[in-house]
Amino acid sequence: MRYATLEGGKRMRALLVLAAGQLAGASSERLQRPAAAVELIHAYSLVHDDLPCMDDDDLRRGRPTCHKAFDEATALLVGDALQTLAFEVLLTDQDNPLSPLQRARMGAALARASGSVGMAGGQAIDLQAVGQSLDAGSLETMHRLKTGALIRASVALGALAADPIDEALLARLDEYAACVGLAFQIRDDILDVEGTAESLGKASGADQALNKPTFPSIHGLGTAKQMANDYRLRAMACLDGLDAALSRPLLSLADFAVRRNS
């Protein structure tokens, strides 16, 4: 479990929790558990995503994937344990500054993002799409679930840590997160075309090798780059009129989503 969580990674989802919570007025103490929880869910999803029955990847963050470093059964159990640990960290009573209502809403948001209407549902569509042609709308739906759902949950958990919860801000930040999620995924697809194994820390060209539909394969590389930038700008526009200093981390993360090289 330490191997899958503590070595490398961008920690973008945890940073989104912290940035959204800061904007909403939540104290850092209230943000630690939700930030850890979303990273644990993300780590579990990567361990399972790399398995031979899924994407069958050998490298992650420049190191052997969990099932290569250990074995397939261990990787399966590691993913299961990381998923349950995320909810334990978030929901436990001991030294938890979050109210029962906040924990309940956060737990529900994280569960939705992880399940059939989130990552698991998106991954199911992804597996079925190998070698198939998807229209642009279906591709976007797949990635709103597979990638976007946890990014939206990360921002929601940050906003939900505030006391009182600002429902109008929560809705506004959800639109921001939906745009960031798509920008992030489009950039991922672009990097699969343009990146190298050294820069990515994993095999490049994997989606092309599996004949998976991607934003560049459907729209073309140039259009995909423009789409990523358009979603970045839409995300940033969601923050117009909010406190400039407190919004800056979220603006930077929207930029990072489309400018990163790994």
N, C-alpha and C positions, 0 to 999 in steps of 0.2 A: 504493500500500500504506500509506503514511503517512496519507493522507486517510481510509482505512477504519479505522485503528487508534488514532490519536493524538489525535483530537478528540472529546471528550465521552465519555459512557458511564458506567455505574455502577461498573464493575470488580468486580461482585459475585462473579464466579467466581474471580478472583484473590484477593479478600479471603477467600473460603472456603478456598482453598488455604492461605493464611497462617494463618488462624484454626485450622483443623484441624491444621496442622503444629505450631503453637505448643502446642496441647493435647497432641499426641503427643510433644512434646519435641524436635522438629526445630529445628536452628539456622536463623536467617534466611538464611544463605548457601545452605543446601540447598533453600530454598523459592523462590528467585528464578526459576530456570529453569522449574519446573513451573507457577508462577503466570503467567509470560509465555506459556508454551505454551497454557494453557487460554484465555487472552484472545485469542491469535492464532486458535485454532480457532473461538472465538465470533465474532470479527470476520469470518472467512471465511464462516461460516454466515449472517451477516446480509447480506453482500454478495450471496450467491447467493439468499437468501430474498427479497430485494427485486427480483430480476430479473423482467422481463415474463412469462417462462414460469412463474414461481412465484407470488408474491403481488402483483407489479406495483405496488410502492410507489414514490412519488416523493420522500418525505421520510424522513430518518433522523436522529435527534438534532438536529432543527431545521435541517438542511441538505439539499441535494439528495442523493439516494442516489447510490451510486458510478456506476451506469450512466447517471444523468442528468447528473452532473458531468463525466463523460468519455464513454464509450459502452458499449454492451452487451458487445462483445468484450473491451474492457479490463477491465470488471468481472468477467467470467468468468475471465480470466487472473489477476486480482488475487486472487480467491477461491482459485483453485488454488495460487497461490504462497504465500498466507498459510497454507494447510493444510500444505504441505510444510515451510514455515519453522518451524511449531510443532514438528514432530518433529526438525528439525535442532537447534533451540534445546535441546530436552529431551535428545536422545541423543548429541550430539557429545562427543568425548573431551576436547577442549581445555578446561582449567580447570573441569572439571565435578566437583563434590564428591560427587556421587551414585555409588554403587557400580554395577557393571554389572547386578547383579540388580535393584536399585532402578529403574534406567533401563528395563530390560526389562519389569518389571511396570507401570511408569507408562506406557510406550509402548503396551502391550497394552490397558490401561484406557482410554487416550485414543482409541485406534483403535476399540475397541468402542463407545464413546460417540458417535463420529462417523459410524459406518457403518450397515449395514442393521438392526442391532439397537439403534440409537441414533437420532441426529438424522435421518439420511437416511431410515431406515425410518419414523420419525414424520412426516416431511414428505411421504412418499409416501402415507401414510394421509390426511393433511390435504388433499392435492390431490384424492384420490378422494372425500373426504367433502363437497366443495363441492356445495351444493344437495341433499344427501342427509340422511337422518336417522340419527344414531348413537345407540345406547343408552348409558346412563351408563358402563357398563363399558368399552365400546369407546373412548369419549371419554377416559377416564382412561388407558387403555393408550396411546393416541396421544400424550398429553402426557407420560407417563412416558418415552417414547422421545424425542420432539421437544425437550422442554425439560428434563425431569428427568435424562436420561442424562448430559449434560455437567455438571450440578450435582453429581450423584453422583460423577462422575469427578474433579471439582475437589476435593471433600472427600477422596476416596481418595488423590489425588496428595499432598495435604498429609500424610496419615497415613503414606503409604509413604516419605516423606522422613526419617522417624525412624530411628534406628539404636540398638538393634534395632527392627524393626517389631513393633508390638503387634497381633497378629491379632484378639484379642477386641475391642480398641478400634476397629479398622478396621471390623469387622462392625457394631458399635454406631453408629458414625458414618455408615455406609451407610444405616441406617434413618433417622437424622436427616436425611440429605441427600434421601432419597426423599420424606419429608414436606415439606421445604422446597421441593423442586421442584414439587410439586403446589400448595402454597400460593402460590408465585410465579406459576404459570400461571393459577390461578383469579383472582388479583389482576389479571393482565394482561387477562383476559377482562372483568373488572369495569370496568377503566379504559377498555376499548374502548367501553363503554356510557356511562360517566359522565365520562370525561376530555375534554379539548379538545386541538386540534392544538397550541396554544401550550404547554400543560403537558406533553404527551406528546412533543413534538418530532417527531411523525409524524401522519398522518391518523387521526382518531378515527372510530369506526363502520365501520372497514374490514371487520371480520369480518361485521357485519350486512349490509353492502353486497354482500358475496360470498355471503351466505346460508350461512355456515359454522356448523356446530354448535359451541356454546361452553357453558361451565358455566352462565352465566345463561340462555341460550336453552333449555337442557334442564331445569335445576332451578329457575329463577327467580332474580332478583337477590338477594333476601333470603337464600334458602337458600345461594346461592353464597358470599355474604359469611360466613355461618356456617361453611361448609365450609372456607374459607380459614383462619378463626380456629382451627377444630378441628385442621387440619393443623399450624398454628403451635404449638399446645399439645402435640401429639404429638411434634413435633420437639424441643421444649424438654424434654419428659419423657425423651427418649433420653439427655440429659446429666445426669440426676439422679445424685447421688452422686459425680460427678467434681469435680475441683478447681474451686472456684467462680470464682476469679480467671481461670484459664486458659480456663474455659468461657464467660466473659462475651462475648467477641467472637462466638462462634457463636450465643449467645442473642440478641444484638443483630441479627445477620443474619437470624435467623428472624423477629424482629419487623419488620425492614425489608421483608422479602418481602411482608408483607400491609399495611403502612402507607404504602408509597411512593405517590407521585402521578405517577410516570412510568416 
